[in-house]
Amino acid sequence: MATKERKAAKKAPVQRVRDETCRYVYANGVTIATTPYDLQFIFGHAVYEAAKVFVVHEHTVVMMSPEHAKSLHHLLDQRLKLWESQFGEIKVLKDTLIQISKEK
């Protein structure tokens, strides 16, 4: 895309249209897989089953470039700060943070 076209595209209004195939899903677990070219967010629903083990039923994979993932990171940071300013601090269980640090 030529420089003039890029500048025009940046100024163009954004119109959002929800596709008829759009669906809503709930996830309380996510795994992130990475390659040099993309990040994959693997969403699932974790349940505690009778055998006293958590089973994560993975149902959705969202792939994006590292640049897009970093933009998402900033957007999430802004939205979470706004949410906390309106409703109070979001508390994360200590065990959850330990599990996250082990996965790094």
Sequence and secondary structure as in RCSB ss.txt:
>XXXX:A:sequence
MATKERKAAKKAPVQRVRDETCRYVYANGVTIATTPYDLQFIFGHAVYEAAKVFVVHEHTVVMMSPEHAKSLHHL
LDQRLKLWESQFGEIKVLKDTLIQISKEK
>XXXX:A:secstr
  HHHHHHHHHS       TT      SEEEEEE SS EEEEEEEEEEETTTEEEEEEEEEEEE HHHHHHHHHH
HHHHHHHHHHHH      HHHHHHHHHH 
